[in-house]
Amino acid sequence: MTSTRQQVEAGQAVYSKSMLAIYDWLVLRFSNRLIWKCPSKQILALYDRHVTANHLDVGVGSGYFLDRCRFPTDRPRLGLMDLNLNCLDAAANRAARYQPEVYRANVLDPIGLEIPRFDSISMTYLLHCLPGTIKTKSAVLRNLKPLLNQGGVMFGATLLHDGVYRSWAAKRLMAFYNSKGIFTNEQDDLQGLRWMLSQHLTAVTVEVVGCAALFSGRV
């Protein structure tokens, strides 16, 4: 196993069934509001603005936002993509009413699956968990673009290390997560994120909320 592969595994291994049981409270209610200063309602609003009736969610977490966002139809086509089977199971169960398509993949590698394209793709709190620099993480956009219809939208949120305001608590918690390999974002900065998005997408928007960047762009 290469070191990069080990880092990929470390970034997603924390999402055990027991961790996912407390994820909404620990991350989406406590950390987002009090540590990262980006209330989850801000990210939910991002979904409500951009999610389509033909949507792929990448890095699915607990499925919280998919469960709460307003799809433009009662019966959307919904895809779930993640490397972690626990996350896929949790999100699939939570979004079972939509009969989601489930795909296991490492998005740092080309997606070797035959999948009909989507009109929107989201990636929430994915990039800061991936190994590498903000520039090497652009592979994610390159690998996902073939799954997006022309004119489709890609959006998401990530926690940045530089170029944003981080409180003392945010600095300490982020340093701890980086030391454990849960995060790899010590070289992730606002300027680099904008550069990465502009390499692959048009009509790029980046909104900073606390130390999170909420972004979108089109192909």
C-alpha positions in Angstrom: 0.0 0.0 0.0 1.4 3.4 -0.9 1.6 6.2 1.5 -1.0 8.1 -0.5 -3.3 5.1 -0.2 -2.7 5.0 3.5 -3.6 8.7 3.8 -6.8 8.1 1.8 -7.7 5.3 4.2 -6.9 7.4 7.2 -9.1 10.2 6.0 -12.1 8.1 5.8 -11.4 5.4 8.4 -12.7 7.6 11.2 -16.3 7.2 9.9 -17.1 4.0 11.8 -20.7 3.1 12.6 -20.3 4.4 16.1 -18.8 7.7 14.8 -21.7 8.1 12.3 -24.2 7.7 15.2 -22.9 10.9 16.7 -21.7 12.7 13.5 -24.7 15.0 13.2 -24.4 16.2 16.7 -20.6 16.4 16.9 -19.8 17.9 13.5 -23.0 19.4 12.0 -24.4 20.9 15.2 -21.5 21.5 17.6 -18.3 21.9 15.5 -19.9 23.7 12.5 -21.6 26.3 14.7 -19.1 26.8 17.5 -15.7 25.8 16.1 -15.7 26.3 12.4 -18.3 29.2 12.6 -20.2 27.8 9.6 -23.7 26.8 10.8 -25.0 23.8 8.9 -28.0 25.8 7.8 -25.6 27.7 5.5 -24.5 24.5 3.8 -28.1 23.3 3.6 -29.0 26.5 1.8 -26.2 25.8 -0.7 -27.8 22.4 -1.4 -31.2 24.1 -1.8 -29.8 26.5 -4.3 -28.0 24.0 -6.5 -29.4 20.5 -6.1 -31.2 19.1 -9.1 -33.6 16.2 -9.8 -30.6 14.2 -11.2 -28.0 14.5 -8.4 -24.8 12.8 -7.2 -23.5 13.3 -3.7 -19.8 12.5 -3.2 -18.4 12.0 0.3 -21.8 11.3 1.7 -21.1 11.5 5.5 -24.3 10.6 7.4 -26.6 11.7 4.6 -27.8 14.7 6.7 -28.0 17.3 3.9 -29.6 14.8 1.4 -32.3 14.1 4.0 -33.1 17.8 4.5 -32.5 19.5 1.2 -35.3 20.5 -1.1 -35.1 18.5 -4.3 -37.1 20.0 -7.2 -39.1 16.8 -7.4 -40.4 14.2 -5.1 -38.7 11.4 -7.0 -35.2 12.6 -7.9 -32.5 10.4 -9.3 -30.0 10.3 -6.5 -26.5 8.8 -6.6 -24.2 8.3 -3.6 -20.4 7.9 -4.0 -17.9 7.3 -1.2 -15.0 5.0 -0.4 -16.4 4.2 3.1 -19.0 1.5 3.2 -20.3 2.7 6.6 -21.1 6.1 5.1 -22.7 4.7 2.0 -24.9 2.4 4.2 -25.9 5.3 6.5 -26.7 7.7 3.7 -28.5 5.1 1.7 -30.7 4.2 4.6 -31.4 7.8 5.4 -32.3 8.6 1.8 -34.0 5.2 1.1 -37.2 7.0 0.0 -35.3 8.1 -3.1 -34.0 4.6 -3.9 -30.4 5.9 -4.3 -27.8 4.4 -6.6 -24.7 3.5 -4.5 -21.2 3.7 -5.9 -18.0 2.9 -4.0 -15.0 4.7 -5.4 -11.8 6.7 -4.5 -12.4 10.0 -6.3 -8.7 10.7 -6.4 -8.5 8.0 -9.1 -10.4 7.9 -12.4 -13.9 6.6 -11.9 -13.9 3.3 -13.6 -17.7 2.8 -13.5 -20.2 3.1 -16.3 -22.7 5.7 -14.8 -25.2 7.8 -16.6 -24.4 11.5 -16.1 -25.9 13.8 -13.5 -27.0 17.4 -13.6 -25.5 18.3 -10.2 -22.7 16.9 -8.1 -22.0 17.9 -4.5 -19.0 17.3 -2.3 -19.4 18.5 1.2 -16.5 18.3 3.7 -14.6 16.0 1.3 -11.6 18.0 0.1 -10.1 18.7 3.5 -10.1 14.9 4.3 -8.2 14.0 1.1 -4.4 13.7 1.0 -2.2 16.1 -1.0 -2.2 19.8 -1.6 -5.1 21.9 -2.9 -3.5 21.6 -6.3 -3.2 17.8 -6.4 -6.8 17.5 -5.0 -7.9 19.1 -8.3 -7.8 15.5 -9.6 -11.2 15.1 -7.9 -12.8 17.6 -10.2 -11.1 16.1 -13.2 -12.4 12.7 -12.3 -15.9 13.8 -11.5 -16.4 16.1 -14.5 -17.1 13.2 -16.9 -20.1 12.3 -14.7 -21.7 15.8 -15.1 -23.9 16.8 -18.0 -22.9 19.9 -20.0 -24.2 22.9 -18.1 -24.4 21.0 -14.9 -23.3 22.4 -11.5 -20.7 21.1 -9.1 -20.9 22.5 -5.5 -19.8 21.8 -2.0 -18.0 23.0 1.1 -14.5 22.5 2.6 -12.6 23.7 5.6 -9.5 25.8 4.8 -6.3 26.3 6.8 -5.2 29.6 5.3 -6.8 32.7 3.8 -9.7 32.5 6.2 -10.3 33.5 9.9 -9.7 30.6 12.3 -10.3 31.1 16.0 -8.0 29.6 18.6 -10.3 26.6 19.0 -10.5 26.1 15.3 -6.7 26.2 15.0 -6.3 23.6 17.8 -9.0 21.2 16.6 -7.8 21.5 13.0 -4.2 20.8 14.1 -5.4 17.7 16.0 -7.3 16.3 13.1 -4.3 16.9 10.8 -2.1 15.1 13.3 -4.4 12.1 13.2 -4.7 12.0 9.4 -8.4 12.7 9.6 -7.8 16.1 7.8 -5.0 16.9 5.3 -5.6 20.6 4.8 -2.5 22.3 6.1 -1.7 23.5 2.6 -5.3 24.3 1.6 -5.9 28.0 1.3 -8.6 30.2 -0.2 -6.5 31.4 -3.2 -5.6 27.8 -4.0 -9.2 26.7 -3.9 -10.2 29.4 -6.3 -7.4 28.4 -8.6 -8.4 24.7 -8.5 -12.0 25.4 -9.2 -11.2 27.8 -12.1 -9.1 25.1 -13.8 -12.1 22.9 -14.3 -15.3 25.0 -13.9 -16.8 28.2 -15.1 -19.1 30.7 -13.3 -17.2 29.8 -10.1 -18.4 31.3 -6.8 -16.7 30.9 -3.4 -18.3 32.2 -0.2 -16.3 32.2 3.0 -18.3 31.4 6.2 -16.0 31.2 9.2 -13.2 28.9 8.1 -15.4 27.1 5.6 -15.5 27.9 1.9 -18.9 27.2 0.1 -18.3 26.9 -3.6 -20.0 26.2 -6.9 -19.2 26.2 -10.6 -20.5 24.8 -13.9 -19.1 22.8 -16.8 
